[in-house]
Amino acid sequence: MNGEDTRNFHDSLGRLLPLKEVVGEILLFMQAVPDRHYKVIIGTDSEDHQGVSFVSAIVVHRERNGGRYWWRKFHAPSFKVLRDRIYQEAVISLQVAEELLELLRNENKTELDLEIHLDVGMVGETRTMIQEVVGMVKGSGFQVRTKPESYGATKVADRHV
C-alpha cells in the first residue's frame, strides 16, 4: 500500500478524518433530521494503470433529502486477472463496513440500514462473477446492490479513482 495512510477519509472540505470522526459526522447528520430514513452505503472502485488505485466511499443518504460522503484512496500492485481485482474491491468494502459498524456499536447505534455497493453488473466483463461476489457479501450479512443501483461504487468512489 506504498506507506499511504489508508485509515483516514477525505471529506468535502478537503479534511482528512479518522474513521471514528467520520462516524461522528454521520451521527450528527442523522441527528439533524431524526425523523427521516437514512441509508449508509459503502462502495469501492478501482482502476489499473501501472498499479491499482482503490477508492472506498462511505455515503450517508437522507432519503429524498441529500447526503454526505467520505472517501479514501490507496494504491496496490496490479492484478493479472479482473476477477481478483473485483474480489479485492468487495473485500475492502466489507472491511470498511465491519470497522464502521464496530464504531457505531460503540456509540449505541445498532439499527442501521447499511448496503454494500459493488462495481459489477449484467453488462460487461463482470457479469460472469456477479453471483459469486454478491454471495460473498450476503454471506457476510450485508445487503448488496449491483449496477445500475450501486452508485456508492460506480458514481461516488469512481469520481476519486
HUPE-V908221 format. One record per helix or strand of 3 or more residues. SS is the DSSP state (~ for helix, > for strand). FROM is the first residue (numbers start at 1). TO is the last residue. Records with the same first field share a line. If there is no record, write none. Layout:
BEGIN
SS: FROM-TO  FROM-TO
END
This chain:
BEGIN
>: 8-10  16-18  38-48  52-62  67-76  114-117  143-145
~: 19-32  82-106  125-139  151-160
END
